[in-house]
Amino acid sequence: MLSNRPAPAPLVPPGAPAPAGTLRAWHAVAVFLAVAALLFVVMGAVAPRLPEPSGPRLAPPFTGPSWLAGWAQWDSGWYRQIAADGYSYVVGQQSTVAFFPAYPLVVRAAQVVVDDPYVAGIVVTLLAGAGVAALLATWLRSRLSPPAAWAALLAFLLFPYAFYLYGVVYADALFVAALLGAFLLLESDRPLLAGLAGAVATAARPVGVVLVIGLAVRALERRDALRPARQGLVDRRRARWADAGVLVSLLGLGAWCLYLWARFDDPFAFASAQAAWNQGAGPETWLKLQFFRDIADLRSPGAWLLFMAHPVLTVGAACLLPRVFRRFGAGYGVYTALLIGLSALSTKNFFGMARYLLAAFPLFAVVGELLAERPALRRVALPVGGAGLGVLTAIFGTGYYLS
């Protein structure tokens, strides 16, 4: 799928007046904050009135205001523990080293202002989510028509699993903000700064390593230095050494591995710890044997719907990949394909894929174009997505495991 053709030129050339209805970063932040306000009402007023599931959900108990408790569920307890007490590792047991350091480090820094680690995590996620909205709007504005850009932004912000960007004490919002910043800095011809932003992403989540490849391919593509495989892939006469700055993004992952090596004598302790969640690398995970066992155990239509949403969205995302390559070029296509592929490969039963797709932002651009071309579908899809977002927010806030 690699091609020496550059990605499509921006719809609005630099310096040209923007057409009416152009999406601006502040528009995106305003929409994000409006949706966030509604979701905080849902989380504070609706979620506590729903039936609670049985079983433990947090390691350390929630210590902030009760109306914020819904945003801190499941893995939030691990992030809180890291921010408050640092890392620990016991071979063969669930350990904090399974969670990458960028997000808990930022949460720990935020505790200078907000003393409670859970509340600090909610604030960090909310601010990072607003940053995601602004950065995504900036990326969309130069690539899509105003109607398509607006549709893409709304499809992203109203995606039913986007509640992870609005306050949940998880690393996803910071991760997506960092990778969007990296791509935008590269597009502004600042490869070294793009690499530094990318380092935050690779220190935030394991799948961040695909960003390094995506940035490298996009950097070559911008110089028209990509060639067919039979010609050697890279035209060295067009490539520039300065673009190697994007490889600085490896420092996030490298620094994390060095820390684990020095502290626990295992540079890949994060991978080893995954086995304690029955999700280690190997045929059991790759062949999704757990997926088929879980299907057999589903007992209610609601559980079936929530479980099957993940593989269905994964297949849907894969079907959109050819259009991502055609519309946005090899760099974004390779990045999106690797993100989907590596994420799907590393899950034991596809569960979690809906959340992981938040990082596949070019997919939402493609969806925005499709919705802009089909107004009737857009008038149905966006409200349904928003309703789904509200419902899943309430369900998550009650303590049900969604991803």
C-alpha positions in Angstrom: 0.0 0.0 0.0 3.0 2.3 0.2 3.2 4.9 -2.5 5.5 7.7 -3.5 2.5 9.9 -3.9 2.2 12.6 -1.2 -0.9 12.9 0.9 -3.6 15.2 -0.5 -2.8 18.9 -0.2 -4.7 20.9 2.4 -8.1 22.1 1.3 -7.3 25.6 2.6 -3.8 26.8 1.5 -1.8 28.7 4.1 -2.8 32.4 4.0 -6.0 31.9 2.2 -9.3 33.0 3.8 -11.1 30.2 5.5 -14.5 29.2 4.1 -17.7 29.9 6.0 -18.3 27.3 8.7 -14.6 26.4 9.1 -14.0 24.3 12.3 -11.7 26.1 14.8 -9.9 24.7 17.8 -12.0 26.8 20.2 -15.2 25.5 18.6 -14.0 22.0 19.4 -13.1 22.9 23.0 -16.5 24.5 23.4 -18.3 21.4 22.2 -16.1 19.2 24.3 -16.9 21.2 27.5 -20.6 21.2 26.7 -20.6 17.4 26.3 -18.4 17.1 29.4 -20.9 19.1 31.5 -23.7 16.7 30.5 -21.6 13.7 31.3 -20.6 15.0 34.7 -24.3 15.3 35.4 -24.9 11.8 34.2 -22.0 10.5 36.3 -22.9 12.4 39.4 -26.7 12.1 39.3 -27.7 9.1 37.2 -25.0 6.5 37.8 -25.5 6.3 41.6 -29.1 5.3 41.0 -28.3 2.3 38.8 -27.9 -1.2 40.2 -24.3 -1.9 41.1 -22.4 -5.0 40.0 -20.9 -7.3 42.6 -17.2 -7.7 43.2 -14.3 -5.3 43.9 -13.6 -2.5 41.5 -10.8 -0.4 43.0 -7.7 -1.2 44.8 -7.4 1.9 47.0 -10.9 3.3 47.9 -12.1 6.5 46.3 -11.3 9.4 48.6 -12.6 12.5 46.7 -16.1 14.0 46.5 -18.8 11.3 46.1 -20.3 12.9 43.0 -16.9 12.3 41.2 -16.6 8.7 42.2 -18.0 7.3 39.0 -14.9 8.5 37.0 -12.6 6.3 39.1 -13.3 2.6 38.3 -11.3 -0.5 37.7 -7.7 0.4 36.4 -8.1 3.9 38.0 -7.1 2.3 41.3 -3.8 1.2 39.7 -3.1 4.7 38.4 -3.9 6.2 41.8 -1.6 3.7 43.5 1.3 4.6 41.2 0.7 8.4 41.5 0.6 8.1 45.3 3.2 5.3 46.1 5.3 4.7 43.0 5.9 1.4 41.2 6.1 -2.2 42.5 6.6 -5.5 40.9 6.0 -9.1 42.1 6.7 -11.8 39.5 3.6 -13.8 38.8 1.2 -11.3 40.4 -0.8 -8.3 39.2 1.6 -5.4 39.6 1.7 -1.6 38.9 4.5 -2.0 36.3 1.8 -3.1 33.8 0.8 0.5 33.5 3.1 3.0 31.7 4.4 6.0 33.5 3.5 9.2 31.6 -0.1 9.5 32.9 0.6 8.8 36.6 3.6 11.1 36.5 1.4 13.9 35.2 -1.2 13.1 37.9 1.4 13.1 40.5 2.5 16.6 39.3 -1.1 17.8 39.4 -1.3 16.8 43.1 0.7 20.0 43.8 -2.6 21.8 43.1 -5.2 19.0 43.6 -4.1 17.0 46.6 -6.3 13.9 46.1 -4.8 11.6 43.5 -8.2 10.5 42.1 -9.4 14.0 41.7 -6.1 15.0 40.2 -6.5 12.2 37.7 -10.0 13.4 36.7 -8.6 16.9 36.2 -5.7 15.7 34.1 -8.0 13.6 31.9 -10.4 16.4 31.4 -7.7 18.9 30.4 -6.0 16.3 28.1 -9.4 15.6 26.5 -10.0 19.3 25.8 -6.5 19.3 24.2 -7.5 16.3 22.1 -10.5 18.1 20.8 -8.5 21.2 19.9 -5.7 19.3 18.2 -8.1 17.0 16.3 -10.0 20.1 15.0 -6.7 21.6 13.8 -5.8 18.4 12.0 -9.3 18.0 10.5 -9.6 21.6 9.3 -6.8 21.4 6.7 -7.9 18.1 5.3 -11.7 18.0 5.1 -14.4 20.4 4.0 -16.1 22.3 6.8 -19.2 20.0 6.9 -17.0 16.9 6.9 -14.7 18.3 9.6 -17.6 19.1 11.8 -19.1 15.7 11.3 -15.8 14.0 12.0 -15.3 16.0 15.2 -18.8 15.2 16.5 -18.4 11.5 15.5 -15.3 11.4 17.7 -16.6 13.4 20.7 -19.9 11.5 20.7 -18.4 8.1 20.1 -20.0 5.9 22.8 -16.6 5.0 24.3 -15.3 8.5 24.2 -16.2 8.9 27.9 -12.6 7.9 28.6 -11.6 11.4 27.4 -13.9 13.3 29.7 -12.8 12.4 33.2 -12.0 8.7 33.6 -8.8 8.1 35.5 -7.2 6.3 32.6 -4.2 7.2 30.3 -6.1 7.4 27.0 -6.8 11.1 26.9 -3.1 12.0 27.5 -2.0 9.4 25.0 -4.2 10.6 22.2 -3.3 14.3 22.9 0.4 13.4 22.7 0.2 11.5 19.4 -2.0 14.2 17.8 0.5 16.8 18.9 3.3 14.7 17.4 1.6 14.5 14.0 0.7 18.2 13.9 4.3 19.2 14.8 5.6 17.0 12.0 3.2 18.6 9.6 4.5 22.0 10.7 8.0 20.8 9.8 9.2 20.4 13.4 10.3 16.8 13.4 12.4 17.0 16.6 9.5 18.5 18.6 7.3 15.9 17.0 9.6 13.3 18.4 9.5 14.8 21.9 5.7 14.8 21.8 5.8 11.2 20.5 8.0 10.3 23.5 5.1 11.2 25.8 2.9 8.9 23.8 5.3 5.9 23.9 5.7 6.5 27.6 1.9 6.5 28.0 0.7 3.2 26.5 2.5 0.1 25.0 0.9 0.5 21.6 2.5 4.0 21.3 5.4 2.3 19.5 3.3 2.3 16.3 3.4 6.1 16.4 7.1 6.0 15.8 6.6 4.0 12.5 3.7 6.2 11.5 5.7 9.4 12.0 8.7 8.0 10.1 6.6 7.0 7.1 4.8 10.3 7.1 8.1 12.2 7.3 9.4 10.4 4.2 6.1 10.8 2.5 6.2 14.6 3.0 9.5 14.7 1.2 8.1 12.5 -1.6 10.8 10.0 -0.6 8.7 6.8 -0.6 9.1 4.4 -3.5 7.7 1.0 -4.4 9.3 -1.9 -2.6 11.0 -3.2 -5.8 12.8 0.2 -5.9 14.0 0.1 -2.4 11.2 1.9 -0.5 13.2 5.1 0.3 14.6 7.6 -2.2 17.7 8.8 -0.2 18.2 11.8 -2.4 14.9 13.2 -1.2 15.0 12.1 2.4 16.4 14.6 5.0 18.4 13.8 8.1 16.5 16.4 10.1 13.4 14.2 9.8 15.1 11.6 11.9 14.1 13.8 14.8 10.8 11.9 14.9 12.8 8.8 16.1 13.3 10.7 19.4 9.8 9.4 20.2 11.4 6.1 21.1 12.9 7.8 24.2 9.7 7.4 26.1 9.6 3.7 25.8 13.4 3.4 26.1 13.5 5.4 29.4 10.7 3.2 30.8 12.5 0.0 29.9 15.7 1.4 31.5 13.9 2.3 34.7 12.4 -1.2 34.9 15.8 -2.8 34.2 17.5 -0.7 36.9 14.7 -1.1 39.5 13.4 -4.6 38.9 16.1 -6.2 36.8 13.6 -6.8 33.9 13.4 -4.2 31.1 10.1 -5.7 29.9 8.5 -6.2 33.3 5.4 -4.5 31.9 4.9 -7.3 29.4 5.7 -10.0 32.0 3.1 -8.5 34.4 0.4 -8.8 31.8 0.4 -12.6 32.2 -1.1 -12.1 35.7 -4.2 -10.7 33.9 -4.2 -13.8 31.7 -3.2 -11.6 28.7 0.4 -12.4 28.0 1.8 -12.8 24.6 1.3 -16.2 23.0 -1.0 -18.4 20.9 -3.8 -18.2 23.6 -4.0 -14.5 23.1 -3.2 -14.3 19.4 -5.8 -16.9 18.4 -8.5 -15.3 20.7 -9.4 -18.6 22.3 -10.8 -16.7 25.3 -13.1 -14.9 23.0 -15.0 -18.1 22.1 -15.1 -19.2 25.7 -16.6 -15.8 26.7 -19.2 -15.9 24.0 -20.5 -19.3 25.4 -20.8 -17.7 28.9 -22.9 -14.7 27.9 -26.4 -14.9 29.4 -28.2 -11.6 28.6 -28.8 -9.5 25.5 -27.2 -6.5 27.2 -24.0 -8.4 28.0 -23.9 -9.8 24.4 -24.3 -6.3 22.9 -21.5 -4.8 25.1 -19.2 -7.7 24.5 -19.7 -7.9 20.7 -19.3 -4.2 20.2 -15.6 -4.6 20.4 -15.0 -7.2 17.6 -17.6 -5.5 15.4 -16.0 -2.1 15.7 -12.6 -3.8 15.1 -13.8 -5.3 11.8 -15.5 -2.0 10.8 -12.3 -0.1 11.5 -10.3 -2.5 9.3 -12.8 -2.1 6.5 -12.2 1.7 6.5 -8.4 1.3 6.2 -8.3 1.5 2.4 -10.1 4.8 2.4 -7.6 6.1 5.1 -4.7 5.2 2.8 -6.4 6.9 -0.2 -7.4 10.1 1.5 -4.6 10.7 3.9 -1.6 8.9 2.5 0.7 6.1 3.6 1.9 7.7 6.9 -1.5 7.9 8.4 -2.6 4.7 6.8 0.4 2.7 8.2 -0.1 4.2 11.6 -3.8 3.4 11.7 -3.3 -0.1 10.3 -0.6 -0.9 12.9 -2.6 0.6 15.7 -5.6 -1.6 14.9 -3.6 -4.7 14.2 -1.3 -4.5 17.3 -4.2 -3.6 19.6 -6.3 -6.5 18.3 -3.4 -8.9 18.5 -2.7 -8.1 22.1 -6.2 -8.5 23.5 -7.3 -12.0 24.6 -10.9 -11.5 23.5 -11.1 -8.2 21.6 -12.4 -6.5 24.8 -11.1 -3.0 25.1 -10.8 -2.4 21.3 -13.5 0.2 21.3 -11.4 2.3 23.7 -8.2 1.7 21.8 -9.8 3.0 18.6 -9.9 6.5 20.1 -6.3 6.7 19.1 -7.1 5.9 15.4 -8.2 9.4 14.7 -7.9 9.1 10.8 -10.8 6.7 11.0 -13.0 9.3 12.4 -12.0 11.7 9.6 -13.2 9.1 7.1 -16.4 8.6 9.1 -16.9 12.4 9.0 -16.7 12.4 5.2 -19.1 9.5 4.9 -21.6 11.3 7.2 -21.2 14.6 5.4 -22.1 12.8 2.1 -25.2 11.3 3.7 -27.1 13.9 5.6 -30.0 11.5 6.5 -27.5 9.1 8.1 -25.7 11.9 9.9 -29.0 13.1 11.5 -29.5 9.6 13.0 -25.9 8.5 13.7 -24.7 11.5 15.7 -27.7 11.5 18.2 -27.5 7.7 18.5 -23.8 8.0 19.3 -24.4 10.7 21.8 -27.1 8.7 23.5 -24.8 5.7 23.6 -22.1 7.9 25.1 -24.4 8.9 27.9 -25.6 5.4 28.6 -22.1 3.9 28.7 -20.9 6.7 30.9 -23.6 5.9 33.4 -22.9 2.1 33.2 -19.2 2.6 33.7 -19.8 5.0 36.6 -21.9 2.3 38.3 -18.9 0.0 38.2 -19.5 -2.3 35.3 -16.5 -3.4 33.4 -16.7 -2.0 29.8 -13.1 -2.0 28.6 
